Amino acid sequence: MKKKIAVIGAGFSGLSASAYLAKSGHEVHVFEKHGQPGGRARQFSTDEGYVFDMGPSWYWMPDIIENFFMDFGYKASDFFELVSLNPQFEMIFADEKISVPEGVVELKNLAERLEQGGGAQMEKFLQSAKFKYEVGMRDFVYKPAARWSEFVSITTLKSAWKLDLLTNFRTYVATYFKTTKLRTLMEFPVIFLGASPKQIPALYSLMNYGGYALGTHYPQGGFYQLVLAMKAVAEKQGVQFHFHKNVERIHAKKGKVTDLTINGATYAFDAVVASSDYHHTESLLDDAYRNYTDAYWESRVFAPSSLIYYLGINQTLPKLKHHTLFFEHPLDDHIDCIYQEKKWPEKPLFYVCCPSKTDKAMAPIGKENLFLLMPLATDIADDESIREKYLTEMLSRIEKHIGLSDLRSKIEYKRSYCVQDFRTDYNAYGGNAYGLANTLSQTAVLKPKISNKKLKNLWYTGQLTVPGPGVPPSIISGKIAAREIDKQR
């Protein structure tokens, strides 16, 4: 039966859900409070001629993204040019810098240089990671995770011992590599999952395969091109987008959502998909209809927030790569500040993206576009003075790396973004940037449910429900929600 469906939010999960629902024949309306789609992946331009992606910048798991387009008879290349980065990124340690190359053979050579026998261990590690990736992406992530029985099959039972579900990532990596640098290199990707490697299941070595083995890519025109492409696909299915439309209340009666109040007016719908922050979405309901209490959310482990700077630099920076990780200090020192001490780090690690190295449209000729990101604890005090303190720290370390003094004087555009901005712009719980951490106690069935347990026509998507944080999982989340709604026909 054709339904009139509202999707709250035009982030990746909302774009995905809307496209699949419209393809199934439903009348779909997407309501977005901002003036453009994308959510955390929005983009903005400046009067000086710089173009900044506001959030995601690592185009990993290209096959998962490609699957979305294939479901609608397209290819990603129908919408944008995807460039493979080589080196994939550079890691700056206290005593040396390491360029991480494209290609498994080259990765093995790098590992051998860093550690005797490391090449053979890298091959074994990536083979195991490939198995986890193929099983995880085929058998696990497309499940609605309503009950454990979804994951019980002959295939998964046979595979279980190879998936290392009960081993933590830190211990798992240590069985392959001895040196701190190689271990740090392999642990880095799980930072995107929002927890310490000591808390993340070893299953998520699949991230290493989805990133390192499948390569790091960049869509010309910026990551926002993926947003525009998904919106175009959704529109081709008949989805109607409504911008500057803030959903203020979800009304329910007799076990069903009946209406939404949007910018002061009330509209009736047969079903609702919330791509907005899960906790915020539930705050729009009467208490009796919420899946989870405030006490539940307070007990969850959230992925970090971030301090971000968007900088326009009025000269070129030849020694800087597209992606650079500044890891001169121990990883655990920074992680402990995020998850244990809940304070600003004393020895911060941070990331720099310079897309103008690959895409000349992102900055004026002879200039550079810099995106600086430092992970932070959620619910942390955030003001302009402390932001500037850490900007100074990051700039000094960039200067040391590229051999340039007084980089601050080269800045002709500057904008900061931090905890309070995530709260204001995205209603993000605690100002989180990445969603709910993928710890063992918050995996699969243990994540917040994708369906409302008291209202049969309200569904949730995005990084706070299954399958978890990240762009590809969010796209998958939208597909899961759409599929579950179709089952109700």
Number of C-alpha atoms within 10 A of each C-alpha: 9 13 18 16 24 25 27 27 30 30 26 31 32 33 32 27 31 37 29 26 27 24 20 16 15 20 20 28 20 25 24 25 20 18 11 18 27 27 23 18 21 21 19 11 12 12 7 12 16 22 22 24 21 20 19 15 21 17 21 23 24 17 11 17 20 15 17 22 18 12 12 15 9 14 15 20 12 9 17 18 13 18 14 16 17 17 17 21 20 21 19 19 15 10 6 9 16 17 16 18 22 19 15 18 14 13 21 20 16 19 24 17 12 18 17 13 14 22 21 14 18 23 16 13 21 22 15 18 24 20 18 24 24 14 19 17 15 11 16 17 18 18 20 22 23 16 12 10 9 13 16 11 11 9 11 16 11 10 14 16 10 15 23 18 15 13 16 20 23 19 13 18 19 14 11 17 22 14 14 14 17 21 16 18 15 22 20 17 20 22 17 17 24 30 21 25 27 16 17 27 24 24 24 24 28 28 24 24 25 24 19 23 22 19 22 24 20 22 23 19 21 24 26 23 23 21 22 18 18 25 25 16 24 24 17 14 21 19 25 17 21 18 15 13 19 17 21 17 19 20 18 18 10 9 14 18 22 18 20 22 17 17 13 12 10 15 12 14 17 16 21 26 26 28 31 27 23 26 19 14 19 22 17 17 16 12 11 9 20 18 17 17 13 11 8 10 16 11 8 13 18 27 31 29 28 22 22 23 21 21 22 26 23 20 16 15 19 9 9 16 22 20 21 22 21 21 22 18 15 15 18 12 14 26 24 15 19 24 19 10 12 16 17 18 19 11 15 22 21 19 18 23 21 22 28 25 21 18 17 16 17 25 25 18 13 12 21 23 28 24 22 21 24 22 27 27 29 25 17 17 12 15 11 10 9 12 16 13 10 17 19 14 12 20 16 16 14 19 15 10 15 12 10 12 13 10 15 14 9 15 15 13 16 12 10 17 17 25 26 21 17 19 17 10 13 20 18 23 23 21 27 27 29 25 27 28 28 28 22 18 15 19 19 23 21 16 22 23 22 27 22 19 15 16 18 16 21 24 23 30 37 31 28 28 28 33 28 27 23 19 24 22 25 27 26 28 33 30 24 26 30 23 17 15 20 17 7 9 8
